[in-house]
Amino acid sequence: MDDAPEPEKPSNDRSLLRSLLRTEILITLPTLVISIALAYFSFVQADASRKMQRTETWPYVSYGTDNSSPEVRDEISFSLSNDGVGPARLDEMEFTYAGKPIRDPMEFLEACCAAEAKVVARHLTFTTDRVDGVLRPGEKRNFIRLAKTDENVPLWNRLNVERWRVAVRTCYCSIFDDCWVFDSRKRQPDEVKACPANWTKFEERPTLRPAELTAAKAK
């Protein structure tokens, strides 16, 4: 009696399966590579667009002090300027004299020039402007201005010397909420995630009128 023939091994089926898998890989792999490349290109393009937008709207706030102006020959001023190409949202400003934080212009006069300010208190007039809000590109904001007059010469001369002991820090942000801290004692602003909340905030509105300054010093 003859032995039953062994069943034929499905080698052809296996070869066909391997061939199909190889073909599917050859088709899928390029598609995957193209998809990854497109995703990377989109990321790079979005990042480049973001950087371009930041560059085109980049604010750059700086501080300055002068003893003359186009309108008035002898005028001491303290100012913030936006030298960038985009608007700057001024959030906080800290004004220090001789290393001490100052809260307002009258406190500054008390600290730097009390004797001279007391003498001319009844004739003391100066101009202040806001240190917050939006600063347009190219805008210069004189937040303290003192014009020289016949009555305030001693005060003006003293302030002209003491103004160099002033330092200013301000935090400002762009329209995309990118923020920087400018410090007049440093060469470049520092980028920050959020504006500091622990500064002694400078207010441009005096808390003491000249008459009150005289009374306070007389005590």
Wavefront OBJ file of the C-alpha trace (Angstrom):
o trace
v 0.000 0.000 0.000
v 1.412 3.305 -1.117
v 1.974 6.127 1.389
v -0.286 9.144 1.043
v 1.484 12.122 -0.660
v 2.555 14.936 1.641
v 0.602 18.188 1.223
v 2.454 20.790 -0.822
v 3.970 23.613 1.292
v 2.394 27.016 0.648
v 5.714 28.544 -0.461
v 4.031 30.368 -3.292
v 1.552 31.981 -0.890
v 4.347 33.112 1.397
v 6.307 34.568 -1.471
v 3.233 36.392 -2.646
v 2.601 37.749 0.863
v 6.177 38.962 1.189
v 5.917 40.593 -2.197
v 2.701 42.376 -1.251
v 4.186 43.574 2.037
v 7.276 44.815 0.247
v 5.144 46.663 -2.272
v 2.995 48.235 0.473
v 6.111 49.413 2.328
v 7.517 50.885 -0.847
v 4.289 52.789 -1.367
v 3.677 53.824 2.261
v 7.225 54.813 3.221
v 7.584 57.641 0.670
v 4.149 58.919 1.629
v 5.172 58.945 5.291
v 8.433 60.704 4.484
v 6.579 63.307 2.412
v 4.049 63.861 5.233
v 6.828 64.372 7.792
v 8.640 66.713 5.437
v 5.472 68.742 4.831
v 4.783 68.947 8.572
v 8.337 70.098 9.239
v 8.130 72.639 6.416
v 4.854 73.982 7.819
v 6.439 74.291 11.264
v 9.490 76.083 9.871
v 7.284 78.372 7.779
v 5.051 79.195 10.772
v 8.105 79.873 12.932
v 9.599 82.113 10.240
v 6.293 83.981 9.890
v 6.138 84.432 13.645
v 9.688 85.807 13.746
v 8.921 88.124 10.831
v 5.800 89.418 12.576
v 7.804 90.022 15.760
v 10.485 91.839 13.780
v 7.953 94.037 11.990
v 6.227 94.989 15.254
v 9.244 95.062 17.565
v 9.221 97.938 20.082
v 12.390 99.251 21.697
v 11.951 101.597 24.645
v 14.826 103.721 25.926
v 15.307 106.408 28.570
v 16.953 109.793 28.210
v 17.515 113.068 30.016
v 18.203 116.478 28.451
v 18.761 120.054 29.563
v 17.359 121.711 26.454
v 14.517 121.211 24.010
v 13.477 122.573 20.598
v 10.701 124.605 22.240
v 12.586 125.880 25.304
v 16.327 126.472 25.315
v 16.897 125.661 29.004
v 14.624 122.824 30.028
v 15.512 119.713 32.010
v 13.544 116.676 30.945
v 13.334 112.980 31.694
v 11.861 110.953 28.865
v 10.927 107.559 27.472
v 11.267 106.964 23.723
v 10.172 104.153 21.450
v 12.973 103.617 18.951
v 11.456 100.414 17.556
v 9.111 99.774 14.631
v 6.046 98.685 16.595
v 3.942 100.172 19.412
v 5.050 99.576 22.992
v 2.557 99.014 25.791
v 4.130 100.550 28.879
v 3.192 98.468 31.891
v 5.420 99.479 34.822
v 8.156 102.021 35.466
v 10.560 102.281 38.381
v 12.404 105.567 38.920
v 15.393 105.554 41.269
v 17.559 108.398 42.533
v 20.919 107.554 44.160
v 19.758 103.935 44.270
v 16.498 104.702 46.103
v 13.102 104.024 44.455
v 11.044 107.200 44.037
v 7.253 107.234 43.940
v 6.521 110.571 42.230
v 8.125 113.835 41.014
v 7.685 115.685 44.315
v 9.429 112.920 46.232
v 12.228 113.185 43.694
v 12.602 116.924 44.321
v 12.593 116.310 48.059
v 15.355 113.726 47.696
v 17.600 115.576 45.254
v 17.001 119.266 45.777
v 14.918 119.922 48.872
v 16.598 123.174 49.903
v 16.393 124.693 46.429
v 12.811 123.465 45.933
v 11.762 124.986 49.266
v 13.084 128.411 48.248
v 11.092 128.478 44.998
v 8.109 126.419 46.162
v 5.580 129.187 45.493
v 6.885 129.639 41.950
v 7.623 125.997 41.233
v 5.995 124.780 38.035
v 6.897 121.698 36.075
v 5.182 119.437 33.597
v 4.567 115.703 33.869
v 3.260 113.122 31.441
v 2.117 109.527 31.666
v 4.559 106.668 32.124
v 1.999 104.026 31.117
v -0.248 103.445 28.116
v 0.869 102.954 24.519
v 4.030 104.540 23.159
v 3.908 104.794 19.373
v 6.960 104.086 17.176
v 9.148 107.190 17.132
v 7.243 108.806 20.013
v 9.145 110.512 22.823
v 7.333 111.179 26.071
v 8.820 113.686 28.518
v 7.372 112.499 31.803
v 9.084 115.288 33.805
v 9.916 118.729 32.398
v 11.287 121.728 34.250
v 11.897 124.905 32.260
v 14.427 127.386 33.581
v 12.951 130.676 34.840
v 14.274 133.671 36.730
v 12.746 132.308 39.939
v 14.002 128.710 39.821
v 17.633 129.116 38.712
v 19.129 127.500 41.864
v 16.763 124.540 41.614
v 17.339 124.165 37.883
v 21.122 124.219 38.309
v 21.001 121.640 41.099
v 18.671 119.385 39.147
v 20.915 119.680 36.107
v 23.659 117.995 38.156
v 21.555 115.505 40.102
v 19.695 114.156 37.046
v 22.701 111.968 36.270
v 22.065 110.022 39.473
v 18.692 108.867 38.140
v 18.138 105.360 36.806
v 14.967 104.069 35.180
v 13.534 100.615 34.657
v 10.459 100.081 32.547
v 8.614 96.967 31.432
v 6.888 97.104 28.075
v 5.164 94.641 25.745
v 4.450 94.318 22.033
v 1.059 93.745 20.426
v 1.852 89.997 20.565
v 2.412 90.199 24.346
v 6.155 89.690 24.061
v 7.605 91.666 26.973
v 10.945 93.217 27.836
v 12.491 95.010 30.803
v 14.618 98.008 29.932
v 17.131 99.152 32.557
v 19.034 102.371 31.865
v 22.043 100.840 33.650
v 22.257 98.047 31.066
v 23.040 98.092 27.375
v 20.198 95.852 26.168
v 16.672 95.061 27.404
v 15.943 91.625 28.849
v 13.063 89.598 27.452
v 10.690 88.397 30.180
v 7.607 86.211 30.315
v 5.659 88.749 32.380
v 6.261 92.195 33.808
v 7.492 92.259 37.434
v 4.933 93.067 40.093
v 7.329 93.935 42.936
v 8.634 97.287 41.696
v 8.047 100.600 43.446
v 5.818 102.020 40.760
v 6.504 105.610 39.725
v 3.427 107.821 39.365
v 3.760 110.945 37.245
v 1.099 112.718 39.320
v 2.684 114.430 42.350
v 1.238 113.494 45.717
v 2.379 116.805 47.223
v 1.744 120.287 45.845
v 4.538 122.889 46.121
v 2.830 124.598 49.080
v 2.619 121.279 50.889
v 6.311 120.671 50.162
v 7.145 123.974 51.890
v 4.972 123.122 54.882
v 6.453 119.633 55.149
v 10.013 120.973 55.135
v 9.185 123.695 57.645
v 8.183 121.135 60.269
l 1 2 3 4 5 6 7 8 9 10 11 12 13 14 15 16 17 18 19 20 21 22 23 24 25 26 27 28 29 30 31 32 33 34 35 36 37 38 39 40 41 42 43 44 45 46 47 48 49 50 51 52 53 54 55 56 57 58 59 60 61 62 63 64 65 66 67 68 69 70 71 72 73 74 75 76 77 78 79 80 81 82 83 84 85 86 87 88 89 90 91 92 93 94 95 96 97 98 99 100 101 102 103 104 105 106 107 108 109 110 111 112 113 114 115 116 117 118 119 120 121 122 123 124 125 126 127 128 129 130 131 132 133 134 135 136 137 138 139 140 141 142 143 144 145 146 147 148 149 150 151 152 153 154 155 156 157 158 159 160 161 162 163 164 165 166 167 168 169 170 171 172 173 174 175 176 177 178 179 180 181 182 183 184 185 186 187 188 189 190 191 192 193 194 195 196 197 198 199 200 201 202 203 204 205 206 207 208 209 210 211 212 213 214 215 216 217 218 219
